Amino acid sequence: MIKKTLYFGNPAYLSLRSSQLVLNLPDANGMDDKSGRNTIPIEDIGVVVLDHRQITITHALIEKLVSNNCAIITCDQSHMPQGLLMPLSGNSVQGERFAHQLSSSVPLRKQLWQQTVKAKITNQAILLKDVRSNVNTDNMHHWASCVASGDSENHEARAAAYYWGNIFDIDNFRRGREENPPNNLLNYGYAILRAIVARSLVASGLLPTVGIHHHNRYNAYCLADDIMEPYRPFVDKVVLKIIDSGLDYSELSKEVKWHLLSIPQTDVLINGKRSPLMVAVSQTTASLYSCFEGSSRRISYPQFEN
């Protein structure tokens, strides 16, 4: 079942009743708390985005959401995702799985990063060719094929420079968190993607903090940052659609955010089958654990349909 992504951008009171999220809006006098029209089963929720300073959420609801492995995202005053609340325990044999992850060898982690970078560059190349048919992508496919263990020659950076220089039909576009739009859309979309990946890692019994490549003492989601890399082009595709639609993307309007919140339901191709991105991520993290455990040597990553 595809889990719902819920976005709250107005004053609201969120509480729990009979394993249901109960929504009450101060300005919506017509909502009857007993009618059931304003309730959502907890088991149907995958991501909750809280984007207003006048949202009140009860501890009972937080506890229930977290225990059902729901990612709760809080936004700052500029409406950008800022915080992520995740469960400490998401798998019944978590200790055993932690042990496999923490004891994984350096050569294995380098091989897994090699697979990750190859998948990312390949997806970037396919998307770039699809939206900019006049741009040559043979070099990107060549770089993908040349990625060595651990990406020792940093083909990821070489491909990124070429990709970002051509993907948008915008003069002097530069990719950066503080750069001009549509970087605001990319930042928001990647934050949603990061939460989805972190949620699935926890469900697979893995530590999101311990990466296969990213290492930062201040980053609690290094592994999520690793595993989300091949999924980034799917976010880029959503951003391109927003730009092409003619919407004003200089600000994160509700309509723009509505499109970005569709990312979990975006179709991808994984293991030869079409699947919503959120479901595909769970297959990716499950395959990652199989690599740590020793029953597999390959991570299942998505790709674009031809």
C-alpha positions in Angstrom: 0.0 0.0 0.0 1.2 3.5 -0.9 1.5 5.6 2.3 0.0 9.1 2.3 2.1 12.3 2.5 0.2 14.8 4.6 0.9 18.5 4.4 -0.4 21.0 6.9 0.2 24.7 6.0 -2.5 26.4 8.1 -3.3 26.7 11.8 -4.4 23.3 13.0 -4.9 21.0 16.0 -3.8 17.5 15.4 -4.7 14.8 17.8 -5.2 11.0 18.1 -8.4 9.0 18.5 -8.7 5.2 18.0 -5.5 5.0 15.9 -6.7 7.8 13.7 -5.2 11.2 13.1 -7.8 13.8 13.9 -7.6 17.1 12.2 -9.3 20.2 13.5 -9.0 23.6 11.8 -9.9 26.7 13.8 -11.4 28.4 10.8 -13.4 25.4 9.5 -16.5 25.5 11.6 -18.2 23.0 9.4 -15.8 20.1 10.4 -17.5 17.7 12.8 -15.0 15.9 15.0 -17.3 12.9 15.2 -18.2 12.7 11.6 -15.0 10.9 10.6 -14.5 13.3 7.6 -11.5 14.8 9.3 -9.7 11.6 10.4 -7.0 9.5 8.7 -5.9 6.0 9.8 -2.3 6.2 11.2 -1.4 3.1 9.2 -2.0 4.9 6.0 0.4 7.8 6.7 4.1 7.7 5.6 5.2 11.4 5.8 3.7 14.4 7.7 4.9 17.9 6.9 4.2 20.6 9.5 4.5 24.0 7.9 2.9 26.6 10.2 3.8 28.0 13.6 0.2 27.7 14.8 0.0 23.9 14.5 -0.5 22.0 17.7 0.2 18.3 17.7 -0.4 16.1 20.7 2.3 13.8 22.2 -0.1 10.8 21.8 -0.3 11.5 18.1 3.5 11.9 17.7 4.1 8.7 19.6 1.6 6.8 17.4 3.0 8.2 14.2 6.6 7.5 15.1 5.8 3.9 16.3 4.3 3.3 12.8 7.5 4.5 11.2 6.1 7.8 9.9 8.6 10.6 9.1 7.5 13.9 10.7 9.1 16.9 8.9 9.0 20.4 10.5 9.5 23.5 8.4 11.2 26.8 9.4 9.8 30.4 9.0 10.8 30.4 5.3 8.7 27.2 4.8 11.8 25.0 4.1 12.0 21.6 5.7 14.2 21.9 8.8 13.7 19.0 11.2 13.1 15.3 10.8 11.6 13.1 13.6 12.2 9.3 13.2 11.8 6.3 15.4 14.8 4.9 17.3 13.7 1.4 16.6 12.1 0.3 13.3 12.8 -3.5 13.0 12.3 -6.5 15.3 15.9 -7.7 14.8 17.5 -4.3 14.7 20.5 -5.2 16.9 21.5 -8.0 14.5 21.1 -5.7 11.5 23.1 -3.0 13.2 25.9 -5.5 13.7 25.9 -6.5 10.1 26.0 -2.9 9.0 28.7 -1.8 11.4 30.9 -4.8 10.6 30.7 -4.3 6.8 34.1 -4.2 5.2 35.7 -1.1 3.6 35.9 -2.9 0.2 32.2 -3.7 0.3 31.2 -0.1 1.2 33.4 1.1 -1.7 31.7 -1.3 -4.1 28.3 -0.2 -2.9 29.2 3.4 -3.5 30.5 2.5 -6.9 27.0 1.0 -7.7 25.3 4.1 -6.3 27.3 6.6 -8.4 26.9 4.5 -11.5 23.1 4.5 -11.0 23.0 8.2 -10.3 25.0 9.3 -13.4 23.0 6.9 -15.6 19.7 8.4 -14.4 21.0 11.9 -14.8 22.1 11.1 -18.4 18.7 9.6 -19.3 16.8 12.6 -17.9 19.1 15.1 -19.5 18.7 13.4 -22.9 14.9 13.2 -22.4 14.5 17.0 -21.7 17.4 18.3 -23.8 17.5 16.1 -26.8 20.2 18.3 -28.5 22.7 17.8 -25.6 25.2 14.9 -26.0 25.1 12.5 -23.1 27.5 9.9 -24.5 30.1 11.3 -22.2 27.9 10.8 -19.1 27.3 7.2 -20.0 31.0 6.8 -20.5 31.7 8.2 -17.1 29.1 5.9 -15.5 30.9 2.9 -17.1 34.2 4.1 -15.8 33.3 4.6 -12.1 35.7 2.6 -10.0 35.4 1.2 -6.6 34.7 4.1 -4.2 34.6 6.4 -7.2 38.3 7.1 -6.7 38.4 9.4 -9.8 35.3 11.4 -8.7 33.3 10.8 -11.8 30.2 11.8 -9.8 31.5 15.4 -9.6 32.5 15.5 -13.3 29.0 14.3 -14.3 27.3 16.7 -11.9 29.1 19.7 -13.4 28.0 18.7 -16.9 24.5 17.8 -15.9 23.8 21.0 -14.0 25.2 23.1 -16.8 22.7 21.7 -19.2 19.6 20.4 -17.4 17.8 23.8 -17.1 17.1 26.2 -19.9 18.2 29.0 -17.6 21.1 31.3 -18.3 24.0 31.0 -15.8 22.2 28.5 -13.6 24.3 27.3 -10.6 23.3 24.5 -8.3 23.6 25.5 -4.6 21.4 25.6 -1.5 21.6 29.4 -1.4 21.6 30.1 -5.1 18.7 31.5 -7.2 15.5 29.6 -8.0 14.8 26.8 -9.0 17.3 25.8 -6.3 14.5 26.5 -3.7 12.4 23.7 -5.4 15.3 21.3 -5.6 16.1 21.9 -1.9 12.5 21.3 -0.9 12.2 18.2 -3.0 15.4 16.7 -1.8 14.4 17.2 1.8 11.2 15.2 1.1 13.2 12.5 -0.6 15.7 12.4 2.3 12.9 11.8 4.8 11.5 9.0 2.6 14.9 7.3 2.4 15.6 7.7 6.1 12.2 6.3 7.0 12.9 3.2 4.8 16.4 2.7 6.2 14.9 2.6 9.8 12.2 0.1 8.6 15.0 -2.1 7.2 16.8 -2.0 10.6 19.7 0.1 9.5 21.4 3.1 11.1 20.8 6.2 8.9 23.8 7.9 10.6 26.5 5.4 9.3 27.0 6.0 5.6 28.8 4.0 3.0 30.4 7.1 1.6 29.2 10.3 3.4 30.9 10.9 6.8 30.1 13.9 8.9 30.1 14.0 12.7 27.3 16.5 12.6 25.1 14.6 10.1 22.6 12.1 11.5 21.6 10.9 8.1 24.8 10.1 6.2 23.4 6.8 4.9 20.2 8.4 3.7 22.3 11.0 1.9 24.2 8.1 0.2 21.2 6.0 -0.8 19.1 8.9 -2.1 21.6 9.9 -4.8 20.2 7.8 -7.7 16.7 9.0 -6.8 17.6 12.7 -7.1 17.0 12.9 -10.8 13.4 11.9 -10.2 13.0 15.0 -8.0 14.7 17.0 -10.8 12.1 15.7 -13.2 9.3 17.0 -11.0 11.0 20.4 -10.7 11.3 20.5 -14.5 7.6 19.9 -14.9 6.8 22.7 -12.5 9.0 25.1 -14.5 7.5 24.0 -17.8 4.0 24.4 -16.4 4.5 28.1 -16.2 4.0 28.4 -12.5 5.8 31.2 -10.7 8.5 29.2 -8.9 10.3 32.1 -7.3 8.4 31.4 -4.1 7.3 28.1 -2.6 3.6 28.7 -3.1 1.0 26.1 -2.1 0.6 25.0 -5.7 4.3 24.5 -6.2 4.5 22.5 -2.9 1.6 20.4 -4.0 3.6 19.3 -7.0 6.7 18.6 -4.9 4.7 16.6 -2.3 3.8 14.2 -5.2 7.4 12.9 -5.2 6.6 9.8 -3.0 4.0 8.7 -5.6 6.2 9.3 -8.6 6.5 6.2 -10.8 9.9 4.6 -11.2 11.2 1.4 -12.7 12.9 -0.9 -10.3 13.7 -4.6 -10.7 11.9 -4.5 -14.1 8.6 -3.3 -12.6 6.9 0.1 -12.3 6.5 1.2 -8.7 5.8 4.4 -6.7 9.0 5.9 -5.5 8.2 5.4 -1.8 7.7 1.7 -2.4 10.9 1.5 -4.6 12.9 3.1 -1.8 11.9 0.3 0.6 13.1 -2.3 -2.0 16.4 -0.4 -2.2 17.0 -0.3 1.5 16.0 -4.0 1.9 18.5 -4.9 -0.8 21.2 -2.8 1.0 20.7 -4.8 4.1 21.1 -8.0 2.1 24.5 -6.7 0.9 25.5 -6.0 4.5 24.2 -9.4 5.6 26.1 -11.1 2.8 23.3 -12.7 0.8 23.6 -10.2 -2.1 26.3 -8.0 -3.7 24.0 -5.5 -5.5 21.7 -2.7 -4.4 18.4 -2.4 -6.3 18.2 1.1 -7.6 15.5 2.7 -9.8 15.8 3.9 -13.4 13.7 5.9 -15.8 11.4 4.1 -18.2 12.6 4.2 -21.8 
